[in-house]
Amino acid sequence: QVQLAQSGADVKRPGASVTVSCKASGYKFTAYYIHWIRQAPGRGLEWMGWINPNSGGTTYAERFQGRVTVRTDTSTNTAYLDLSSVTSDDTAVYYCAKTDPLGSWADDWGQGTRVTVSS
Amino acid sequence: QSALTQPASVSGSPGQSITISCTGTSSDVGSFNLVSWYQQHPGKAPKLLIYEVTKRPSGVSARFSASKYGNTASLTISGLQAEDEADYHCCSYGGSRRWWVFGGGTKLTVL
């Protein structure tokens, strides 16, 4: 069965960078997009970006442009989210999600990674 | 402020039906038949309930149905059960620049 296993919780100081990993198993990693979505405490879901593991192509939400990088390591079937210059507004649970072949909906989700930004 | 508008909360008694609305614009919900709905229990990851406006993945109960009219999508849960108590999120494709836009989520309380 499809599994997306994310890295553990992390605490960062303002201005630091954070990396969240997402190791996929149970399907052909390069055949499906990986999206990253976050959820701030008590808030709704917010789309951050996607990567096509086959081509390496990416698209990011405008509000994160310049601060976010999504990458993959196809040798380990792992996707990564890098977010730089974090502030308290970046405190959230970060999810990776596998989509349908065209990237239109998320049919499997990771368990989430809590990132706390605090001085 | 979320791109799609959902009611903050809805409630219903066991056995009843409820509907959650999700209002967007002609640039997202109104332009694409790519609305999806997700159920999220406290402390858990979202789970896909509906995709392509009306389709249910295998394993999702037929008590969950959905539709779209104009810029508004709707999720209906019939025969409410205690385990339906959760947050529900709508999502629409918003074009190649915005890709996915989400609603703010609706908390369903089963009385």
Interface residues (C-beta under 8 A of the other chain):
Chain A: H35 I37 R43 G44 L45 E46 W47 W50 T59 A61 E62 Y95 D100 G103 S104 W105 A106 D107 D108 W109 G110 Q111 G112
Chain B: S2 L34 S36 Y38 A45 P46 K47 L48 Y51 E52 P57 H89 C91 Y93 S96 R97 R98 W99 W100 V101 F102 G103 G104 G105
